[in-house]
Amino acid sequence: MKQLIYVLALLLMAVPAAADPAATRAINVVRAGTGKPALIYSPRLEKAAQAHANDMARRGFFAHEGSNGSAVSDRVSAQGYKWCFVAENIAKGQRDLAQVMQSWAKSKGHYRNMVHKDVREFGLARAKGNIWVMVLAGSC
């Protein structure tokens, strides 16, 4: 695990936050360590992630449930994504992509979401106050 964190830090230093290529590289470094296939960046999943990040920032809360009671599955479906598996990682306070990816890689539940066998695509968003949301899914 320490080697993974070190590799993530090296790859992501000075990379702009939430840039598609940087985010894709970051998640796929984590997955490569487990032999899982690489993920594809999904604009629909990014929209679901951004909507939730913006909702939390605007309304001053931090939770997986949206201010309207929505779950990640609801937000992903609202974007027209036909999912069979969906998961969400949230974080607050990390200043850049490297920090948030390191935090999630160190967390058992977040890590499990990132390397889940049914995940094929992801989206990542950041809102004011360094609120981060990553949505991971597999379509049917």
N, C-alpha and C positions, 0 to 999 in steps of 0.2 A: 504494500500500500504506500509506503514512503517513497518508493521509486516512482510510482504513478503520480504522486503529488509533485515530485520534483520535475518529472517530464512535462506535466501540465504547466507548471510555472515557467519553465523554459520556453515552451511553445507559445505561451500566451502573453508574455511580457510585452508591454507597449502595444498590444493589439486593441483597436477600438472595440468598445463594448457592443455586443449584439450584432456585430457584422456577420452576415451569413457565412462567408468562408471561415471566419475565425470560430464561430459557434459550431459549425459543422466539424471542423478539425478538432475542437475541444471534446465534443461528445464522442467522436469516433476514436480518439486516443483512449478514453475510458473503456469503450467497448472492445477495442483491439486487445486490451489486456486480459479479456475473458474469452477471446476467440469468437465473439459475436460479430455478425455482419455489420457493416457501416450503415448509418442512418442517412436519410435524405431530408433536407430542410424543406418544410412545408409552409407555404404562405398562409394556408387556411389555419394551420395550427398556430402560426405566429399571430394571426388576427385574434384567435381565441385567447392566447396568452396576453396579448397587449390589452385587450378589453378588460381582462381581470386585473392586470397590473394597474391600469388607469383607474378602475373602479376602487381598488384599495387605496391608491394614492389620493384620489378626490375625496373619498368618504372617511379616510383616516382609520382604516381597520387592516388587519392582517390575518387572513384565514383562507382556507380552501373553498369555503362557501361564499358565493357572491352576495352583494348587498340585497339582491332580489331573491335570494334563496337558491340560486343556481349552483349546480355541481359542475365540475370540469366536463363531464359527459354532456351536459346541457349546452355549455358554451361551445364545445367542439361540434356538436350536432347543428347548432345555430349557424355555423360557418359552412354547412353543407358537407361535412366530412363524415363519411360512412365508416364508423369505427367498429372493430371487434374487441379491441383493447385500448384503454386510455388511462393515463396517469398524469399527475401534475406535481412538479416541484416548485416550491415558493421559497423565497429568501428575502431578507431585508438588511440593508446596511453595507453590503459588500460594494466596494468602490469600482470594481472592474470585473470583466469576464473571468480573468484568472482566479480572482478571489471567490467568486460565486461557484465556479466549477470545483475548486478545491474544497469548499464547504460541503457541497453536495456529494463529492467523492468520499468524504470522511464520514458522512451520515449513512447509517445502514439502510434506512428506508429510501432515501433519495438515490443512493447508489443502486439499490435493487431496481428502482424504476428505470434508471438509465441503462441498465444492462439486461432488462427483461427480454426474454426470448421472443415475445410477440410484438415488440416495438419495431417499427420500420421507418417511421418519420418523426420529426420533432419540429417545434417552433419555440423560439425564445424571445422574450420581451423584457424591457426595463422601463420603469416609470419613475417619475419624480420621487425623490427620497430614497433612491436606490432600492426600489422594490422590483424584484425579479420574479418572473414566472416562466417555467419551462413546461410545455405540454408535449407528452410523448404518446404516440398512438400507433396502432396497426389497423389498416383498413380491411374490410371484409372482401 
